[in-house]
Amino acid sequence: MRKVLEAVGFVALVQGVLGLLQEFTHWHVGLVRRVSFLHGYEAVVSFLLIVLACALFAAAETRGK
């Protein structure tokens, strides 16, 4: 279970960072910009993905080694 939480956290972190990178540099990277119902909220969703990734990493740590 720990590996799954870490893997999902890593994907969320990467997508969050790529979303913020796209928002501020206008590069065409990440999946957040491709979801149509999130149009206009890309920066907020990207930030929330980073927060979610931190929470998933914390949950993985409490699962033990």
Sine and cosine of phi, psi and omega as CSV:
sin_phi,cos_phi,sin_psi,cos_psi,sin_omega,cos_omega
0.00,0.00,-0.57,0.82,-0.01,-1.00
-0.89,0.46,-0.68,0.74,-0.01,-1.00
-0.90,0.44,-0.60,0.80,0.02,-1.00
-0.91,0.42,-0.71,0.70,0.02,-1.00
-0.88,0.47,-0.66,0.75,0.02,-1.00
-0.92,0.40,-0.63,0.77,0.00,-1.00
-0.92,0.39,-0.71,0.71,0.02,-1.00
-0.91,0.40,-0.62,0.79,0.06,-1.00
-0.89,0.45,-0.65,0.76,0.02,-1.00
-0.90,0.43,-0.69,0.72,0.02,-1.00
-0.89,0.45,-0.68,0.73,0.02,-1.00
-0.89,0.45,-0.65,0.76,0.01,-1.00
-0.90,0.43,-0.73,0.69,-0.01,-1.00
-0.89,0.46,-0.71,0.71,0.00,-1.00
-0.92,0.39,-0.58,0.81,0.06,-1.00
-0.91,0.41,-0.71,0.71,0.01,-1.00
-0.91,0.41,-0.68,0.73,0.02,-1.00
-0.90,0.43,-0.59,0.80,0.04,-1.00
-0.90,0.43,-0.68,0.73,0.05,-1.00
-0.93,0.37,-0.61,0.79,0.06,-1.00
-0.88,0.48,-0.68,0.73,0.03,-1.00
-0.91,0.41,-0.61,0.79,-0.04,-1.00
-0.91,0.41,-0.62,0.79,-0.09,-1.00
-0.99,-0.10,-0.35,0.94,-0.01,-1.00
-0.91,-0.40,-0.17,0.98,-0.02,-1.00
0.89,0.46,0.44,0.90,0.19,-0.98
-0.97,0.26,0.42,-0.91,-0.01,-1.00
-0.98,-0.17,0.97,0.24,-0.01,-1.00
-0.76,-0.65,0.34,-0.94,0.06,-1.00
1.00,0.05,0.29,-0.96,-0.03,-1.00
-0.99,-0.16,-0.26,0.97,-0.07,-1.00
-0.89,0.45,-0.62,0.78,-0.05,-1.00
-0.95,0.31,-0.28,0.96,-0.03,-1.00
-1.00,0.08,-0.21,0.98,0.00,-1.00
-1.00,0.04,0.90,-0.44,-0.19,-0.98
-0.92,0.39,-0.59,0.81,-0.07,-1.00
-0.97,0.24,-0.09,1.00,0.07,-1.00
-0.99,-0.11,0.08,1.00,-0.04,-1.00
-0.85,0.53,0.82,-0.58,-0.03,-1.00
0.99,-0.12,-0.26,0.96,-0.03,-1.00
-0.88,-0.48,0.35,0.94,-0.10,-0.99
-0.88,0.48,-0.67,0.75,-0.03,-1.00
-0.92,0.40,-0.66,0.75,0.00,-1.00
-0.91,0.42,-0.71,0.71,-0.01,-1.00
-0.91,0.42,-0.63,0.78,0.03,-1.00
-0.90,0.44,-0.68,0.74,0.06,-1.00
-0.89,0.46,-0.68,0.74,0.02,-1.00
-0.91,0.42,-0.54,0.84,0.08,-1.00
-0.90,0.43,-0.61,0.79,0.04,-1.00
-0.92,0.39,-0.66,0.75,0.05,-1.00
-0.90,0.44,-0.68,0.74,0.04,-1.00
-0.87,0.49,-0.65,0.76,0.02,-1.00
-0.88,0.47,-0.67,0.74,0.04,-1.00
-0.89,0.47,-0.66,0.75,0.02,-1.00
-0.91,0.41,-0.63,0.78,0.02,-1.00
-0.92,0.39,-0.63,0.77,0.06,-1.00
-0.90,0.43,-0.63,0.77,0.04,-1.00
-0.91,0.42,-0.65,0.76,0.03,-1.00
-0.91,0.42,-0.59,0.80,0.03,-1.00
-0.92,0.39,-0.57,0.82,0.02,-1.00
-0.92,0.39,-0.59,0.80,-0.02,-1.00
-0.96,0.27,-0.26,0.96,0.03,-1.00
-0.95,0.31,-0.24,0.97,0.02,-1.00
1.00,-0.04,0.00,-1.00,-0.09,-1.00
-0.99,-0.15,0.00,0.00,0.00,0.00
